[in-house]
Amino acid sequence: MVTTMELRMSRDVMMKFTSSRLLVSMQASFTSGSEAAITLTQPSSVRAKPGSSITLDCVVSGYNINDHHLHWVRQAPGKRLVWVTGFRTGYATITANEFKGRVTPSTSGSTARLKIDRRTAADTATYYCARETQCWLPSFLSYSNL
C-alpha cells in the first residue's frame, strides 16, 4: 500500500523491531509557511533483517531536489537528535564519523535516499529527511554534528 501526504521540509521514519525483522513505519511532519507544498509519497512500511541493508526514501515535489542541500538526522527513543549526513548533487557529501562507511545518501529524480548498511539495533530511531533552505556560498559551507 502506498500513501500520499502533504508535508514541508521533513519526513519521519520510525524504526521498530518486529521479531527478527526491522519494521520501518513512515509518518509525515507538517509545518506552515508560504512555500509551495511539498508532496511526499511513501510506502507504509519497509522491512529488513538484522545485519542487512535498508534504504529509506524521501520523495519530494514542489522544488528541484538538486537546488538544495539535503540532510538526514535521526533521533533514537529518549535521545537527542543526531546529524547523520548532508549532501547535494554535484557537491561533496559530508557524513558524521559514527556513520562513515555505513550510510550512503543519494538522489534519483525527485527521490532522496539514505542507504544504511549492516543494520544494528542502534539504528532503531526516527529518521528525518530535510532540505537546507539557506543560501550558502560553497566556500562558507560547514557542517558539525548536532
C-alpha positions in Angstrom: 0.0 0.0 0.0 1.3 3.4 -0.9 0.2 6.6 0.8 0.5 10.2 -0.4 0.7 13.1 2.1 1.5 16.8 2.0 4.4 18.0 4.0 7.0 20.7 4.2 10.7 20.2 5.0 10.9 16.9 6.9 9.8 13.3 7.0 9.7 10.9 9.9 10.7 7.2 9.6 10.1 5.2 12.8 12.1 2.1 13.0 10.9 -0.7 15.3 11.9 -4.4 15.7 9.2 -7.0 14.9 10.6 -10.4 15.9 13.9 -10.7 13.9 13.0 -8.1 11.3 13.0 -4.4 11.3 9.8 -2.6 10.6 10.0 0.9 9.3 6.8 3.0 9.6 6.9 6.3 7.9 5.0 9.4 9.0 4.7 12.9 7.6 5.5 16.1 9.5 3.7 19.3 8.7 4.7 22.9 9.0 3.1 26.1 7.8 4.7 28.7 5.5 4.4 30.4 2.2 6.4 27.9 0.1 4.6 25.6 -2.3 3.5 22.4 -0.7 6.0 19.5 -0.9 4.3 16.2 -1.6 5.7 13.0 -0.1 4.8 9.6 -1.4 6.0 6.7 0.6 5.4 3.0 1.3 3.6 2.3 4.6 6.5 0.1 5.9 9.9 -1.3 5.0 11.4 -4.5 6.5 15.0 -5.6 6.8 16.7 -8.4 8.6 19.4 -7.6 11.2 22.8 -7.2 9.5 21.2 -6.4 6.2 20.9 -3.1 4.3 17.9 -0.8 4.2 17.1 2.2 2.0 14.9 5.0 3.2 13.2 7.1 0.5 12.1 10.7 0.7 10.1 11.6 -2.5 9.5 15.3 -2.9 7.8 17.7 -5.3 7.3 21.5 -5.2 11.0 22.2 -5.6 14.0 20.9 -7.6 15.8 18.5 -5.3 19.2 19.3 -6.9 18.9 23.0 -5.9 19.2 22.5 -2.2 21.5 20.5 0.2 19.6 17.6 1.8 20.3 16.4 5.3 19.4 13.2 7.2 19.1 13.3 11.0 17.9 10.7 13.4 16.6 10.5 16.9 16.6 7.3 18.9 13.9 6.9 21.6 14.7 9.1 24.6 17.9 10.5 22.9 18.9 13.8 21.2 18.8 14.5 17.5 21.9 13.3 15.7 23.0 14.6 12.4 23.8 11.7 10.0 24.8 13.2 6.7 24.4 16.1 4.4 24.8 16.3 0.6 23.8 17.9 -2.7 24.2 16.5 -6.2 27.4 17.8 -7.6 28.9 18.8 -4.3 30.7 17.0 -1.5 28.9 14.6 0.8 29.7 15.1 4.5 28.9 12.3 6.9 29.3 12.2 10.7 32.2 10.0 11.8 30.0 7.4 13.6 28.2 6.7 10.3 31.0 6.8 7.8 31.3 3.6 5.8 27.7 2.5 6.7 25.4 5.2 5.2 25.1 6.4 1.7 22.9 9.3 0.7 21.8 9.7 -2.9 19.1 11.2 -5.2 17.4 9.9 -8.2 14.9 12.2 -9.9 12.9 13.7 -7.1 13.7 10.9 -4.6 16.3 11.3 -1.9 17.6 8.1 -0.4 19.6 7.0 2.6 21.0 3.5 2.5 22.1 2.1 5.8 24.4 -1.0 5.6 24.9 -3.6 8.2 21.9 -2.5 10.2 22.1 -3.0 14.0 19.8 -2.4 17.0 21.5 1.0 17.4 19.9 2.1 14.1 16.4 2.0 15.7 15.4 5.6 15.5 13.1 8.2 13.9 14.9 9.4 10.7 14.3 12.9 9.3 15.0 14.0 5.8 15.2 17.8 5.5 16.2 20.2 2.8 18.5 23.1 3.6 16.7 26.3 2.9 19.5 28.9 3.4 21.7 30.0 0.6 25.4 29.5 1.2 28.5 30.1 -0.9 30.4 26.8 -1.2 33.5 28.4 0.5 31.5 29.2 3.6 29.7 25.8 3.9 30.5 24.0 7.1 28.8 21.1 9.0 29.0 19.9 12.5 27.4 17.1 14.4 24.4 18.4 16.4 
